């Protein structure tokens, strides 16, 4: 094996290690941002009202997808899908701004799910919510 053959072998090995390393780094990031897949098809989800702080949000699973319930400044409660309508990333609650932000491309949503900015083409899906006897029921 000449010097060119050894160089080609070394470059191939380095390229293979780089591809494996890139995959090992990218997988956890993609898994974190992508919606969780599951088969939780329960008809409704109940959350104690005391678990939802004032001006706060609580994330949960609803029909196998990420969802969020938020208490607005006026005390009312709204439940939304937490899956961004742009590319399906999970939105995050920004308490200081009182809105949801998508970490993937900067989409912004109001507490009613309306698009405030960024690339999302439509609002977050609203979920049916009722509050009775200190229990919030979604679905």
C-alpha positions as CSV (number, residue, x, y, z in Angstrom):
1,X,0.0,0.0,0.0
2,X,1.5,3.3,-1.1
3,X,1.3,6.7,0.6
4,X,-1.8,7.6,-1.5
5,X,-3.6,4.4,-0.4
6,X,-2.8,5.1,3.2
7,X,-4.0,8.7,2.9
8,X,-7.3,7.5,1.3
9,X,-7.8,4.9,4.0
10,X,-7.1,7.5,6.8
11,X,-9.5,10.0,5.2
12,X,-12.2,7.4,4.9
13,X,-11.8,6.4,8.6
14,X,-11.9,10.1,9.7
15,X,-15.0,10.7,7.5
16,X,-16.8,7.7,9.1
17,X,-16.0,8.9,12.6
18,X,-17.3,12.4,11.7
19,X,-20.6,10.9,10.4
20,X,-21.1,8.8,13.5
21,X,-20.3,11.7,15.8
22,X,-22.7,14.0,13.9
23,X,-25.5,11.4,14.2
24,X,-24.8,11.0,17.9
25,X,-25.1,14.7,18.5
26,X,-28.1,15.3,16.2
27,X,-30.3,12.5,17.5
28,X,-30.9,13.9,21.0
29,X,-31.6,17.4,19.7
30,X,-34.1,16.2,17.1
31,X,-35.7,13.9,19.7
32,X,-36.2,16.8,22.1
33,X,-37.7,19.1,19.5
34,X,-39.9,16.6,17.8
35,X,-43.4,15.8,19.2
36,X,-43.6,12.6,21.2
37,X,-45.3,9.7,19.5
38,X,-47.7,7.6,21.6
39,X,-51.0,5.9,21.6
40,X,-52.6,7.7,24.6
41,X,-56.1,7.9,23.2
42,X,-57.9,8.6,26.5
43,X,-61.0,10.8,25.9
44,X,-60.1,13.4,28.4
45,X,-57.3,14.6,30.7
46,X,-58.0,16.0,34.2
47,X,-55.6,18.3,36.0
48,X,-56.1,19.8,39.5
49,X,-56.6,23.5,39.2
50,X,-54.0,24.1,41.9
51,X,-51.3,22.6,39.6
52,X,-51.7,25.5,37.2
53,X,-50.0,28.6,38.5
54,X,-51.3,32.2,37.9
55,X,-50.1,33.5,34.5
56,X,-48.5,30.0,34.1
57,X,-48.6,27.0,31.7
58,X,-48.6,23.3,32.3
59,X,-47.6,20.8,29.5
60,X,-49.1,17.3,29.3
61,X,-49.9,14.5,26.8
62,X,-53.2,14.5,25.0
63,X,-54.1,11.8,22.5
64,X,-50.4,11.0,22.2
65,X,-49.3,14.6,21.4
66,X,-47.9,17.4,23.4
67,X,-50.5,19.9,24.7
68,X,-50.5,22.8,27.1
69,X,-52.9,24.5,29.4
70,X,-52.4,28.2,30.2
71,X,-54.0,30.5,32.8
72,X,-54.4,34.0,31.3
73,X,-54.0,37.2,33.3
74,X,-57.8,37.5,33.6
75,X,-57.9,34.1,35.3
76,X,-59.5,32.2,32.4
77,X,-58.0,28.9,31.2
78,X,-57.1,27.8,27.6
79,X,-55.9,24.5,26.4
80,X,-53.9,24.2,23.1
81,X,-51.9,21.8,21.1
82,X,-48.2,22.4,21.9
83,X,-47.1,21.3,18.4
84,X,-46.0,24.3,16.2
85,X,-48.0,24.5,13.0
86,X,-44.8,25.3,11.0
87,X,-42.6,22.2,11.3
88,X,-44.1,20.3,14.3
89,X,-41.6,21.4,17.0
90,X,-42.9,21.7,20.6
91,X,-43.5,25.3,21.6
92,X,-42.2,26.7,24.9
93,X,-43.9,29.0,27.4
94,X,-42.2,32.4,27.8
95,X,-43.7,33.7,31.1
96,X,-42.0,37.1,30.9
97,X,-43.6,37.7,27.5
98,X,-46.8,35.9,28.2
99,X,-46.6,34.0,24.9
100,X,-45.4,30.7,23.4
101,X,-42.2,30.6,21.3
102,X,-41.2,27.8,18.9
103,X,-37.5,27.0,19.5
104,X,-37.0,25.8,15.9
105,X,-37.7,28.9,13.8
106,X,-38.9,31.6,16.3
107,X,-42.6,31.3,15.7
108,X,-44.6,33.2,18.3
109,X,-48.1,32.4,19.6
110,X,-50.5,34.2,21.9
111,X,-52.2,32.5,24.9
112,X,-55.1,31.9,22.5
113,X,-52.8,30.1,20.0
114,X,-52.9,33.0,17.5
115,X,-49.8,33.5,15.4
116,X,-48.0,36.7,16.6
117,X,-44.9,36.3,14.4
118,X,-42.5,34.0,12.6
119,X,-43.2,31.4,9.9
120,X,-46.2,29.4,11.3
121,X,-48.9,29.3,8.7
122,X,-51.8,28.8,11.2
123,X,-52.7,29.1,14.9
124,X,-52.2,26.4,17.5
125,X,-55.1,24.0,17.7
126,X,-57.6,24.9,20.5
127,X,-58.7,22.0,22.8
128,X,-62.0,21.9,24.6
129,X,-61.5,22.8,28.3
130,X,-63.9,22.9,31.2
131,X,-63.2,23.9,34.9
132,X,-65.5,22.6,37.6
133,X,-65.0,21.8,41.3
134,X,-61.2,22.7,41.2
135,X,-60.5,20.3,38.3
136,X,-59.5,21.3,34.8
137,X,-60.7,18.8,32.2
138,X,-59.4,18.8,28.6
139,X,-61.4,16.9,26.0
